[in-house]
Amino acid sequence: MSSGSGPVALASTSGRRRRTDRVMRIVLLALTLVALVPLVLVIVRLLGSGLKALSWKFFTTDPTGSFLGDPGGIKSAILGTVEIIAVASAVSIPIGIGVALYLVEYGRTSRFASVVRYFVDVLTGVPSIVFGLFVYAALVVTKVGGSGFAGWKGALAVALLMLPVVTRSAEVVLLLVPGGLREAALALGAPRWKVVARVVLPTAAPGLITGSLLAIARGAGETAPLLFTAAIVQGTTYNLNGRMNSLPAQIFADVGQAQDRLVTRAWGAAVTLVTMILILNIVARLYARRSRLS
C-alpha cells in the first residue's frame, strides 16, 4: 500500500456478532442483579428490624439479664468486642507481617518457606469454630491463667483466625515492592535488615495497613471462637482474665429468645456490628486509594 493512500476503513462488525454481544451483556447484567438480591434482602431486613432498637440508652447501658423487665443495651458487648479485637490485632498483625517478611525477603524459594505457605493456606480454610475448640481444649478446660473462660483466650482464638489473612495479604503486598529498590539499597552497602526496615516496609505500608484492617473486620464478626473461650457476661468489664461479652455472642444469645424485646436487641446489635465492620472496610479502601493517588 502506498504511503499516499488514505486511511483504511475497518470492516464493520457483523450483525450476528452485535446481537451476540447484546445478548451476553443482558445475561451478565441479569446475573449481577440476581447476585445482588440476597445482599439487598439482608440489608433491608437488617435495617428494618434493627434501626428501631437504636437509641442513646441502647449504646450506653449494659444488658440487665431481665427476662420480663427492661433488657438493657449493648454497652458491654461493644466494649468487649473492641478489647478482644485490640488484643487479637496486637498479636496477629506483627506476627503475620513478620512471617510474610520472612517468606518474601529471606525464605522465598526455600523448602521451609514452601511448607510455611502451605500451612498458612490450610489455616485460611479452617472453620472458625475449630480455632475456638482448640483454645477451649488447650486453655479453657485446663484453666490456664487461673480462670476458665477469659477475654484474652477469646482474643487468642480470634488472633489465630486473623493470622493467615494478615500473612497472605502482607506477602502479596511485599511482593509488589519493586526489586530495584532493594537492589539499589543493597548496592549502597545497607544490610538486609535495614533495607527491610527503611525501604521495603515504608513502601508497602499502605497495603499492609489495608490488609490488616480487612483481617480485623473479619475477626470482629466471628461468633464461634468467642462462645468457646470468652463466653458471655452481662456487665462491662476490663478484666481480660475473666468472662467478657461481645457483639457476636450477644446476638447469638438474644436471637433465640422468646421475648420480642430481646430479639429486637439482637437486631440492633447486628446493625451495630455491621456498621463497625463497614467503617473499617471504608477506611481501608479510602487509605488504599489515597496511597495510590499519592
C-alpha positions in Angstrom: 0.0 0.0 0.0 1.4 3.4 -1.0 2.2 6.0 1.7 -0.1 8.5 0.0 -3.2 6.4 0.3 -5.9 7.4 2.8 -6.8 5.5 6.0 -8.2 2.1 5.5 -11.7 1.7 6.8 -12.2 -1.2 9.3 -14.7 -3.8 8.3 -18.0 -3.3 10.2 -19.0 -5.8 12.8 -21.4 -8.3 11.5 -25.0 -8.2 12.7 -24.6 -11.7 14.3 -21.7 -10.5 16.5 -23.6 -7.4 17.6 -26.6 -9.5 18.5 -24.4 -12.0 20.5 -22.7 -9.1 22.3 -26.0 -7.6 23.2 -27.4 -10.9 24.5 -24.3 -11.6 26.6 -24.4 -8.1 28.1 -28.0 -8.6 29.1 -27.2 -12.0 30.6 -24.3 -10.6 32.6 -26.5 -7.8 33.9 -29.2 -10.2 34.9 -26.7 -12.4 36.7 -25.3 -9.4 38.5 -28.8 -8.4 39.6 -29.5 -11.9 40.8 -26.3 -11.9 42.9 -27.3 -8.6 44.5 -30.8 -9.8 45.5 -29.7 -11.7 48.7 -27.5 -8.7 49.7 -30.4 -6.2 49.3 -32.8 -8.5 51.2 -30.3 -8.9 54.1 -29.7 -5.1 54.3 -33.5 -4.4 54.1 -34.3 -6.9 56.8 -31.4 -5.8 59.0 -32.3 -2.1 58.8 -36.0 -2.7 59.1 -35.6 -4.9 62.3 -32.6 -3.2 63.8 -32.9 0.5 63.4 -35.9 0.7 65.8 -33.7 -0.6 68.6 -31.1 2.1 68.3 -31.1 4.8 70.9 -28.7 6.6 73.2 -29.7 4.3 76.1 -29.1 1.3 73.8 -25.4 2.1 73.4 -24.8 3.4 77.0 -26.4 0.7 79.2 -25.4 -2.9 79.9 -27.7 -5.9 79.4 -29.7 -6.4 82.6 -30.4 -10.1 82.2 -34.0 -9.5 83.0 -36.5 -11.6 81.0 -39.6 -9.6 81.8 -38.3 -6.1 82.5 -36.0 -3.7 80.6 -33.5 -5.8 78.7 -30.9 -3.0 78.7 -28.5 -2.2 75.9 -25.2 -3.5 74.4 -22.5 -1.3 76.1 -20.6 -4.3 77.5 -20.8 -6.1 74.1 -19.4 -3.1 72.2 -16.5 -2.5 74.7 -15.8 -6.2 74.9 -15.6 -6.5 71.1 -13.2 -3.6 71.0 -11.0 -5.1 73.7 -10.9 -8.5 72.2 -10.2 -7.3 68.7 -7.5 -4.9 70.0 -5.6 -7.7 71.8 -6.1 -10.1 68.8 -4.7 -7.4 66.4 -1.7 -6.8 68.7 -0.9 -10.5 68.5 -1.8 -11.4 64.9 -0.7 -8.4 62.9 3.0 -8.2 63.9 3.4 -12.0 63.7 1.6 -12.1 60.3 3.7 -9.3 58.8 6.9 -10.9 60.3 6.1 -14.3 58.6 5.4 -12.5 55.3 8.7 -10.7 55.5 10.5 -14.0 56.0 8.7 -15.6 53.1 9.4 -12.7 50.7 12.8 -11.3 51.9 14.6 -14.3 53.3 13.0 -17.7 52.5 11.2 -17.1 49.2 12.2 -20.2 47.3 13.4 -22.4 50.2 11.7 -25.6 51.1 10.9 -24.4 54.6 9.1 -21.3 53.1 7.1 -23.6 50.9 6.0 -25.6 53.9 5.0 -22.4 55.8 3.0 -21.2 52.8 1.2 -24.5 52.6 0.2 -24.4 56.3 -0.8 -20.7 56.0 -3.1 -21.7 53.2 -4.5 -24.6 55.2 -5.2 -22.2 58.2 -7.0 -19.9 55.8 -9.6 -22.5 55.1 -10.0 -23.8 58.7 -13.5 -23.1 60.1 -13.5 -20.5 62.8 -15.2 -23.0 65.3 -12.1 -25.2 65.1 -9.9 -22.3 66.4 -12.4 -21.9 69.2 -12.4 -25.6 70.1 -8.6 -25.7 70.1 -8.3 -22.8 72.5 -11.1 -24.2 74.6 -9.3 -27.6 74.9 -5.9 -26.1 75.4 -6.6 -23.1 77.7 -10.2 -23.0 79.0 -10.5 -26.6 80.2 -7.1 -26.6 81.7 -7.8 -23.2 83.3 -4.5 -21.6 82.1 -4.1 -18.2 83.8 -6.1 -19.2 86.8 -9.5 -19.0 85.1 -11.7 -20.9 82.7 -13.4 -18.6 80.2 -11.4 -15.4 79.7 -11.4 -12.4 77.3 -7.7 -12.9 76.4 -8.4 -16.5 75.4 -11.1 -15.3 73.1 -8.7 -12.8 71.7 -6.2 -15.5 71.1 -8.7 -17.6 69.2 -9.6 -14.6 67.0 -5.9 -13.9 66.5 -5.4 -17.4 65.2 -8.2 -16.7 62.8 -6.8 -13.4 61.6 -3.2 -14.6 61.3 -3.3 -16.4 58.0 -5.4 -13.5 56.5 -2.7 -11.0 57.6 0.1 -13.2 56.4 -1.2 -13.9 52.9 -2.3 -10.3 52.3 1.1 -9.0 53.6 3.0 -11.4 51.4 1.1 -10.3 48.3 1.8 -6.6 49.1 5.5 -7.2 49.8 5.9 -9.0 46.5 4.7 -5.8 44.8 7.6 -3.8 46.1 9.9 -3.2 43.1 13.1 -5.3 43.3 15.1 -2.4 42.0 14.5 -0.5 45.3 16.0 -3.4 47.3 18.9 -3.8 44.9 19.7 -0.1 45.0 19.8 0.0 48.8 21.9 -3.2 48.9 24.3 -1.7 46.4 24.9 1.2 48.7 26.1 -1.2 51.4 23.0 -1.2 53.5 22.5 -4.5 55.4 19.4 -6.6 54.6 17.6 -5.8 57.9 18.0 -2.0 57.2 16.7 -2.4 53.7 13.6 -4.1 55.0 13.1 -1.5 57.7 13.9 1.6 55.8 12.8 0.7 52.2 10.5 -2.3 52.0 8.2 -1.7 54.9 7.6 2.1 54.2 6.9 1.3 50.6 4.5 -1.5 51.4 2.9 0.3 54.4 -0.4 1.3 52.7 -1.1 -2.2 51.5 -0.1 -3.7 54.9 -2.5 -1.4 56.7 -5.3 -2.2 54.3 -4.8 -6.0 54.7 -4.7 -5.7 58.5 -7.9 -3.7 58.6 -9.7 -6.3 56.4 -8.4 -9.0 58.7 -9.7 -7.0 61.7 -13.1 -6.7 60.0 -13.3 -10.4 59.5 -12.3 -11.3 63.1 -14.8 -8.8 64.6 -17.7 -10.7 63.2 -16.8 -14.2 64.3 -19.1 -15.8 66.9 -18.0 -19.5 67.4 -14.5 -18.8 68.8 -15.8 -16.4 71.4 -18.6 -18.8 72.6 -16.0 -21.4 73.5 -13.4 -19.0 75.0 -14.8 -15.7 76.3 -18.4 -16.8 76.9 -20.9 -14.1 77.8 -21.2 -11.7 80.8 -23.9 -9.0 81.3 -21.8 -6.2 82.8 -19.0 -4.2 81.4 -15.6 -5.5 82.4 -12.0 -4.5 81.6 -10.5 -7.7 83.1 -9.2 -9.8 80.3 -8.7 -12.7 82.6 -12.4 -13.1 83.2 -15.6 -13.7 81.1 -16.2 -10.9 78.6 -19.1 -10.0 76.4 -19.0 -9.3 72.7 -21.4 -8.3 69.9 -21.4 -11.7 68.1 -22.0 -13.6 71.4 -24.7 -11.1 72.4 -26.5 -11.6 69.1 -26.3 -15.3 69.5 -27.7 -15.2 73.0 -30.6 -12.9 72.1 -31.8 -14.0 68.8 -33.3 -17.3 70.0 -35.2 -15.8 73.0 -39.0 -15.8 73.2 -39.2 -12.1 74.2 -39.6 -9.7 71.2 -37.5 -7.1 73.1 -34.5 -9.4 73.3 -34.8 -10.3 69.6 -35.0 -6.6 68.7 -31.8 -6.1 70.8 -30.2 -8.8 68.7 -31.1 -7.0 65.5 -29.8 -3.7 66.9 -26.6 -5.4 67.9 -26.3 -6.8 64.4 -26.7 -3.3 62.9 -24.0 -2.0 65.2 -21.6 -4.8 64.3 -22.2 -4.5 60.6 -21.7 -0.7 60.8 -18.4 -1.2 62.7 -17.2 -3.6 60.0 -18.4 -1.3 57.2 -16.5 1.6 58.7 -13.3 -0.5 58.9 -13.7 -1.6 55.2 -14.4 2.0 54.1 -11.3 3.3 56.0 -9.2 0.5 54.4 -10.5 1.4 50.9 -10.0 5.1 51.3 -6.5 4.7 52.7 -5.5 2.4 49.8 -7.0 4.8 47.3 -5.2 7.8 48.9 -1.9 5.9 48.8 -2.3 5.0 45.1 -3.1 8.7 44.3 0.0 9.9 46.3 
